[in-house]
Amino acid sequence: MTKAKIVLSIFAGLVVVACQTTRDAVRIDNVPMYGQPALERPAAHKQADQAFIADAMAAMRKHRGNSTRRQASEEWWLVGESFMQERNIDFAMRRYNQAWLLDPENYQPYWGFGRAMLAQEQLDIAIKNFERALARLDNPKHKVALTVDSATAYSVRGAFHTKEGLRTAAQDFSRANGLFEDSVKANPAHPNIYRRWAMALFREGRYADTWVKVKAARDRNARPFPQGFLAALSANLREPR
């Protein structure tokens, strides 16, 4: 059993009562931070939030000894991550929101919000939360992964803005490349940086630079690129020999 599943079994039944919906009929616990501060949290839900926090901390103390709110938040984030790996975005968001309740200063829930919103193509919300996560990041172990995810979000929005003819596309691509550069400074040997950077440069239309990053990724034994990606790249510019 994975650590996340162990945590989930420990805390089974500790859920926030959150059936309120937004105007678009989206469950409020599938919205980052339950829609706060834009949406007022009903009194009953605030009470349920506090009850959840108390119960979660009691469970942590019972099964893990003395624990902090930050540690509990990290555990709930892990459960959210396990659901994200299964592409169960709704359940992941509910766990990320609970992680946020336990410690609003933990960068991990915002990272989770960003990934979930990016998967649903809610790009502005995704980027806002990636920036929140970057501002709170205090664990060097996650710097590369978070920075690369953030860069990818900017790249995807840049491609969307390009299609819409918006001048902001250049700003998004510039921010994406800056973040990729930051990730290289943090760990120049990490293969996924170059793999994701190659895809970002392709979105930007910089095909020669894309091939440079493809080679860098291959040299570092990155996961193979999708054949569709390489075919599209080759159709725009043949691979240099």
KAPE-V431195 format. One line per field, one symbol per residue. ss: DSSP state (H for helix, E for strand, C for the rest). psi: psi as a letter, one per 30 degrees, with the letter a starting at -180 (. if undefined). Layout:
ss: ???
psi: ???
This chain:
ss: CCHHHHHHHHCCCCCCCCCCECCCCCEHHHCHHHHCCCCCCCHHHHHHHHHHHHHHHHHHHHHHCCCCHHHHHHHHHHHHHHHHHCCCHHHHHHHHHHHHHHCCCCHHHHHHHHHHHHHCCCHHHHHHHHHHHHHHCCCHHHHHHHHHHHHHHHHHHHHHHHHCCCCHHHHHHHHHHHHHHHHHHHCCCCHHHHHHHHHHHHHHCCHHHHHHHHHHHHHCCCCCCCHHHHHHHHHHCCCCC
psi: kleeeeeeeegkfilkjifkllfghkkfggkkggglfekkkleeeeeeeeeeeeeeeeeeeefgaklleeeeeeeeeeeeeeeefggieeeeeeeeeeeeeejffkfeeeeeeeeeeefggieeeeeeeeeeeeffkgjfegeeeeeeeeeeeeeeeeeeeeefgkffeeeeeeeeeeeeeeeeeeiffjefeeeeeeeeeeefgieeeeeeeeeeeefghlkkkkeeeeeeeefekkkk.
